[in-house]
């Protein structure tokens, strides 16, 4: 005797797996693009963003950070700087902070930074 059975399958089960794989691929791709974008911004001025470490900062950036670490206490206490390492180009008082434009000599290269001394100390790279 023949027996007929109705078999029902889920039609979308293969589609759901494909959609999950595509979604996972898009998430990974978005993470890679986002990390590249963040890395390129941090690499533009690693000292100013507070990340003077290897993937973002090179040898000169690390040397500049070390020199800036020696110069900052003198800037904060308004003491004279060593002219062989750092030179004050301009000093401006504005918005409750003091802005110092410093010309730093780092390993034979000259770099300029604007240092803001207020409640906190921040800096940014500026053209010389």
C-alpha positions in Angstrom: 0.0 0.0 0.0 1.4 3.4 -1.0 1.4 6.1 1.5 1.6 9.8 0.4 3.1 12.2 2.9 3.1 16.0 2.6 6.5 17.3 3.3 6.8 21.0 4.1 10.2 22.8 3.9 11.1 26.2 4.9 11.8 28.1 1.8 13.7 30.9 3.3 16.2 28.9 5.4 19.0 29.1 2.8 18.2 32.8 2.2 18.6 33.6 5.9 22.1 32.1 6.0 23.1 34.0 2.9 21.8 37.3 4.5 23.7 36.6 7.7 26.9 36.1 5.8 26.4 39.2 3.8 25.6 41.2 7.0 28.7 39.8 8.7 30.8 40.7 5.7 29.4 44.3 5.7 30.1 44.7 9.4 33.7 43.5 9.1 34.2 45.8 6.0 32.7 48.8 7.9 35.0 48.0 10.9 38.1 48.0 8.6 37.1 51.2 6.9 36.4 52.9 10.3 39.6 51.8 11.8 41.6 53.0 8.8 39.8 56.4 9.0 40.5 56.7 12.8 44.1 55.7 12.3 44.7 58.2 9.5 43.3 61.0 11.7 45.4 59.9 14.7 48.5 59.7 12.5 48.2 63.3 11.4 49.1 64.6 14.9 49.7 61.7 17.3 51.1 63.9 20.1 48.1 66.3 19.9 45.7 63.4 20.1 47.7 61.8 23.0 48.8 58.6 21.2 52.5 58.9 20.6 52.9 55.1 20.1 54.1 52.9 17.2 51.3 52.5 14.7 50.6 56.2 14.7 53.9 57.9 15.7 57.3 57.5 14.1 60.7 58.0 15.7 60.6 61.8 15.3 57.1 62.0 16.8 58.3 60.1 19.9 61.4 62.3 20.2 59.2 65.4 19.9 56.9 64.0 22.6 59.9 63.4 24.9 61.1 67.0 24.3 57.7 68.4 24.9 57.5 66.5 28.2 60.7 68.3 29.3 59.4 71.7 28.0 55.9 71.6 29.5 56.9 72.1 33.2 58.9 75.2 32.2 56.0 76.5 30.1 53.5 75.8 33.0 55.7 77.6 35.6 56.6 80.4 33.1 60.3 79.6 33.3 62.9 80.3 30.6 63.5 77.5 28.0 66.7 76.0 26.8 67.3 77.8 23.5 69.2 74.8 22.1 66.0 72.6 22.2 63.0 75.0 22.2 62.4 78.6 21.3 59.3 80.7 22.1 58.0 82.3 18.9 54.8 83.9 20.3 53.0 84.0 23.6 49.3 85.0 23.7 46.7 85.3 26.5 43.2 84.5 25.4 40.1 82.9 26.8 41.6 82.3 30.2 44.5 80.3 28.8 48.0 81.1 27.7 49.0 80.0 24.2 52.7 79.4 23.5 53.9 78.9 20.0 57.1 76.9 20.3 59.8 76.0 17.8 61.2 72.6 18.7 64.5 71.2 17.3 64.0 67.4 17.1 66.8 65.3 15.7 67.9 67.8 13.2 64.3 68.7 12.2 62.4 71.8 13.2 58.8 71.4 14.3 56.4 74.0 15.6 53.6 73.4 18.2 51.1 75.7 19.8 50.7 74.8 23.5 47.7 75.9 25.4 48.3 76.2 29.2 45.1 76.5 31.2 43.4 74.1 33.5 44.8 71.4 31.2 47.7 71.5 28.8 46.9 70.7 25.1 49.0 71.1 22.0 48.6 71.0 18.2 51.1 71.1 15.4 51.2 74.4 13.5 53.3 75.4 10.4 56.6 77.2 11.3 
